[in-house]
Amino acid sequence: MTEPLLEAVDLSKIFPVRKGLVFKKTVAEIKAVNHVSFTIGRNETVALVGESGSGKTTIARMVGRLLRPTSGRVLFDGSDAWKLKGDELKNMRRKIGFVFQDPFASLNPRMRVRDVVSEPLAIHHLMTKKEREERVRDLLVRVGLSKDDATKFPHQFSGGQLQRIAIARALALEPSLIIADEPVSSLDVSAQAKIMNLMHQIQQDLGISYLMISHDLGVVRHVSHAVFVLYLGTIAEVAPADEFFQRTLHPYSKALLSAVLVPDPEVLQKRPPQLLKGEIPSPLNLPQGCKFNTRCPFMQPKCKEEEPPLAPTDSPEHTTACFYWEPIEKGEIVPRF
């Protein structure tokens, strides 16, 4: 484990559901995130993966101080992020960059690229105008674009090029951490590979850490150091990336990994996709016991009665929230569908 840069400690987020036109009354609660903890080291990439509605983006917003957690703490460089004020808060914000899912929506179409990329520098009153222009040109070259692109507007670029511009903007303040929320989900396959290779190269050159959010394990496979699998706001499995992709233990993780497309008919024939049955439960009416029991092909009676804790396995850094991971791995429990 490298030196911690960011620590999320027992994070939870509950959204109240209110009814009433004048006097609103709380009638229910949505537990979007439930007691999630993880650490990101320096020069390390941590991947949060899971289906839509699993709480990934909510966690990212709490970590980036965009959404206050209901409980828990976020420690950045050893300081409690939600207790910082004034100059300390401003300095912390400079150290965290964001790359959003849709580059078309995250860039102002009325601003030239030079203004988009230099905007963080202007907000923090850094550099002279001439120095900012030079910084923008250097950043564009670093992300694989031309210096001449600085005078163009966003509509003149493809989706992949727009995401490169978004990455350049995130790098403007020389951050220690970049939170990338589904950074390639809106791009085609070839553009996805180029963007992920670019982000990996930037990490090698600058020593930046990433919190990578994705629903596609294939995207994060070659760039992440640790994988956290989320299901309905709770962690289902945690493992170093190399170990996770060689030995997936939780039934939900197995299904996610099975959904990764493999361009080899022989491999697909030997390992057909494991399709999950049913829909993800509503967060307003979570299942009793294990939250995955309504869709799990290996479900046992105990799974409906007790919620499994995130517990160590026979590997010290590999944990999973499943009572029966070992008999499932040995083939002693077979899938029902």
C-alpha positions in Angstrom: 0.0 0.0 0.0 1.4 3.4 -1.0 1.1 6.5 1.2 -2.6 7.5 1.6 -3.7 10.5 -0.4 -7.4 10.2 0.2 -9.3 8.1 2.8 -13.1 7.7 2.8 -14.1 6.4 6.2 -17.5 4.9 6.8 -19.3 7.1 4.3 -23.1 7.0 4.2 -25.6 9.2 2.3 -29.4 9.2 2.9 -31.8 11.2 0.8 -35.2 11.9 2.4 -38.3 11.4 0.3 -40.8 14.2 1.1 -44.5 14.7 0.3 -46.8 17.7 0.7 -47.3 21.0 -1.1 -46.8 23.4 1.7 -45.8 21.5 4.8 -43.5 18.8 3.5 -43.2 15.6 5.5 -40.5 12.9 5.2 -42.3 9.7 4.3 -39.3 7.5 3.4 -35.5 7.5 3.0 -33.2 6.4 0.2 -30.0 4.9 1.4 -27.8 5.7 -1.6 -24.5 4.9 0.1 -24.2 2.7 3.2 -20.9 2.6 5.3 -18.4 2.7 2.4 -14.7 2.9 3.2 -11.7 3.0 0.9 -8.2 4.5 0.5 -6.4 5.9 -2.5 -2.7 6.0 -2.4 -0.4 8.4 -4.2 0.1 7.5 -7.9 -2.6 4.9 -7.5 -5.9 4.2 -9.4 -8.9 2.9 -7.5 -11.9 1.8 -9.5 -15.5 1.9 -8.2 -17.6 -0.3 -10.4 -21.2 -1.3 -10.4 -24.5 -0.9 -12.2 -26.4 2.4 -12.5 -27.9 3.2 -9.1 -25.2 1.5 -7.1 -24.0 4.8 -5.5 -20.8 5.4 -7.5 -21.4 9.0 -8.5 -22.8 9.9 -5.0 -19.5 8.7 -3.5 -17.5 10.7 -6.0 -19.4 13.8 -5.1 -18.9 13.3 -1.4 -15.2 12.7 -1.9 -14.9 15.8 -4.1 -16.8 17.9 -1.5 -19.7 18.5 -3.8 -22.3 16.6 -1.7 -22.2 16.5 2.1 -22.3 12.9 3.5 -24.9 12.0 6.1 -22.2 10.3 8.1 -18.5 9.4 7.8 -15.4 11.3 7.0 -13.3 12.2 3.9 -9.6 12.7 4.7 -7.5 14.4 2.0 -3.8 14.7 2.7 -4.5 13.9 6.3 -7.1 16.7 6.8 -10.8 16.3 7.2 -12.1 17.7 3.9 -15.5 18.7 5.3 -14.0 20.8 8.1 -11.7 22.9 5.9 -12.5 26.5 5.4 -11.0 29.6 3.7 -7.6 29.2 2.2 -7.3 25.6 3.3 -10.5 24.7 1.5 -9.3 26.6 -1.6 -6.0 24.8 -1.6 -7.8 21.4 -1.3 -10.0 22.2 -4.3 -7.0 23.0 -6.4 -5.6 19.5 -5.7 -8.7 17.7 -7.0 -9.7 17.7 -10.6 -12.9 16.3 -12.3 -13.5 14.6 -15.6 -17.2 14.1 -16.2 -19.1 11.5 -18.2 -20.4 13.6 -21.1 -17.8 15.9 -22.6 -20.4 17.6 -24.8 -22.3 18.7 -21.6 -19.3 19.5 -19.4 -17.8 22.1 -21.8 -19.3 25.5 -22.4 -20.1 25.6 -26.2 -19.8 29.4 -26.2 -16.2 29.4 -24.9 -13.1 28.8 -26.9 -10.9 26.0 -25.9 -8.3 28.3 -24.4 -10.9 29.9 -22.2 -12.3 26.5 -21.1 -8.9 25.1 -20.1 -7.6 28.3 -18.5 -10.8 29.0 -16.5 -9.6 27.1 -13.3 -6.4 29.3 -13.4 -8.5 32.5 -13.7 -10.9 31.4 -10.9 -7.9 30.9 -8.5 -6.1 34.0 -9.8 -3.0 32.1 -10.9 -0.6 33.3 -13.6 -0.8 36.3 -15.9 -2.9 36.2 -19.1 0.2 35.4 -21.2 1.3 32.7 -18.8 -2.1 31.1 -18.9 -2.1 31.0 -22.7 1.2 29.3 -22.7 0.0 26.8 -20.0 -3.1 26.0 -22.2 -0.9 25.3 -25.2 1.3 23.0 -23.2 -1.7 21.1 -21.8 -3.2 20.7 -25.2 0.0 19.1 -26.5 0.2 16.8 -23.5 -3.3 15.4 -24.1 -2.6 14.8 -27.8 -4.1 17.9 -29.4 -2.5 20.8 -31.3 -1.6 24.3 -30.0 -3.8 25.7 -32.7 -6.8 24.0 -31.2 -6.8 26.7 -28.5 -8.8 29.1 -30.7 -11.5 26.7 -31.7 -14.9 26.0 -30.2 -16.1 22.7 -28.7 -18.5 21.9 -31.6 -15.5 21.6 -33.9 -14.2 18.5 -32.1 -15.2 14.8 -31.9 -16.2 13.2 -28.6 -12.8 11.8 -28.0 -11.1 15.1 -28.6 -13.6 16.9 -26.3 -12.7 14.4 -23.5 -9.0 15.3 -24.1 -9.9 18.9 -23.6 -11.8 18.0 -20.4 -8.7 16.2 -19.2 -6.5 19.2 -20.0 -8.8 21.4 -18.0 -8.6 19.0 -15.0 -4.8 19.1 -15.2 -4.7 22.9 -15.3 -4.1 23.4 -11.5 -1.7 20.4 -11.3 -4.0 18.3 -9.1 -2.9 15.3 -6.9 -6.2 13.5 -7.6 -8.5 13.3 -10.5 -12.1 12.0 -10.1 -13.1 10.5 -13.4 -16.9 9.7 -13.5 -17.5 7.3 -16.4 -14.9 9.2 -18.6 -15.3 7.0 -21.7 -18.9 5.6 -21.5 -20.1 8.0 -24.2 -17.3 7.2 -26.6 -16.8 4.5 -29.2 -14.5 1.6 -28.5 -11.4 3.0 -30.3 -11.7 6.4 -28.6 -12.2 4.6 -25.2 -8.9 2.8 -25.5 -7.0 6.0 -26.6 -8.4 8.0 -23.6 -7.6 5.3 -21.1 -4.1 5.0 -22.5 -3.7 8.8 -22.3 -4.8 8.9 -18.6 -2.5 6.0 -17.8 0.4 7.9 -19.4 -0.4 11.1 -17.6 -0.3 9.1 -14.3 3.1 7.7 -15.2 4.4 11.2 -16.1 2.9 13.3 -13.3 2.2 10.8 -10.5 -1.5 11.7 -10.3 -4.0 9.4 -8.5 -7.3 8.5 -10.0 -10.7 7.6 -8.6 -12.1 5.8 -11.6 -15.9 5.3 -11.8 -17.3 2.8 -14.3 -19.9 0.2 -14.9 -17.6 -1.6 -17.3 -14.9 -3.8 -15.8 -13.2 -4.0 -19.2 -12.5 -0.3 -19.2 -10.7 -0.3 -15.8 -9.0 -3.6 -16.2 -5.6 -2.4 -17.4 -5.4 0.9 -15.5 -6.6 0.2 -11.9 -4.6 -0.9 -9.0 -7.6 -1.8 -6.8 -11.2 -2.6 -7.6 -14.2 -1.9 -5.4 -17.5 -3.5 -6.5 -20.6 -1.7 -5.4 -24.2 -3.0 -5.2 -27.1 -0.8 -4.0 -24.7 1.5 -2.0 -22.7 -1.2 -0.3 -19.4 -2.8 -1.1 -19.7 -6.4 -2.4 -16.0 -7.1 -3.1 -12.6 -5.5 -2.8 -9.3 -6.8 -4.2 -6.1 -5.7 -5.9 -6.8 -5.5 -9.6 -4.5 -8.3 -10.7 -6.0 -10.7 -8.2 -9.6 -9.5 -8.8 -9.5 -10.3 -12.5 -7.8 -13.7 -12.0 -10.1 -14.8 -9.1 -13.5 -13.1 -8.7 -15.4 -14.3 -5.7 -18.7 -12.5 -5.3 -21.6 -13.7 -7.5 -22.4 -10.1 -8.5 -18.7 -9.5 -9.4 -18.7 -12.6 -11.5 -21.8 -11.4 -13.4 -20.2 -8.0 -14.1 -17.0 -9.6 -15.3 -18.9 -12.0 -17.5 -20.6 -9.0 -19.2 -17.2 -7.8 -20.6 -17.2 -8.5 -24.3 -14.4 -10.8 -25.5 -13.6 -10.6 -29.2 -13.0 -14.4 -29.5 -15.8 -16.8 -30.4 -14.0 -19.8 -28.8 -13.6 -18.0 -25.5 -17.3 -17.0 -25.5 -18.3 -20.6 -26.3 -16.3 -21.9 -23.3 -17.4 -19.0 -21.0 -20.9 -17.8 -22.0 -22.1 -14.6 -20.3 -23.8 -15.1 -16.9 -27.0 -13.1 -17.3 -28.6 -11.8 -14.1 -32.3 -12.4 -13.6 -34.7 -9.7 -12.6 -34.2 -6.0 -12.1 -32.2 -4.1 -9.5 -34.4 -3.6 -6.4 -35.7 -0.1 -5.6 -33.6 1.7 -3.0 -36.9 2.6 -1.3 -37.6 -1.0 -0.7 -34.3 -2.9 -0.1 -34.4 -6.7 0.3 -33.9 -8.1 3.8 -30.6 -9.9 4.3 -28.1 -9.8 1.5 -29.2 -7.1 -1.0 -28.2 -9.3 -3.9 -30.3 -12.3 -2.9 -33.2 -11.4 -5.3 -30.9 -11.8 -8.3 -28.2 -14.2 -7.1 -28.1 -17.6 -8.8 -26.4 -19.1 -5.7 -28.9 -17.8 -3.1 -29.4 -19.8 0.1 -32.0 -19.4 2.9 -29.5 -17.7 5.1 -29.0 -15.0 2.5 -32.6 -13.8 3.0 -32.2 -13.6 6.8 -28.8 -12.0 7.4 -26.7 -9.4 5.7 -23.2 -10.7 5.0 -20.4 -8.5 6.3 -17.4 -7.5 4.2 -15.0 -10.1 5.4 -11.5 -11.3 4.6 -11.0 -14.4 2.4 -8.0 -16.6 2.3 -6.1 -13.7 0.6 -5.3 -10.8 3.1 -6.2 -8.0 0.7 -9.2 -9.7 -0.9 -12.5 -9.2 0.9 -16.1 -10.1 -0.1 -19.6 -9.8 1.3 -20.8 -13.3 0.6 -21.4 -16.1 3.1 -20.8 -18.8 0.5 -18.0 -17.6 -1.7 -15.8 -20.6 -0.8 -18.4 -23.4 -1.6 -19.3 -21.5 -4.7 -15.7 -21.4 -5.8 -15.3 -25.1 -5.1 -18.4 -26.0 -7.1 -20.3 -27.3 -4.0 -23.1 -24.8 -4.6 -24.3 -24.7 -8.2 -26.3 -21.9 -9.8 -30.1 -22.3 -9.9 -30.4 -20.5 -13.2 
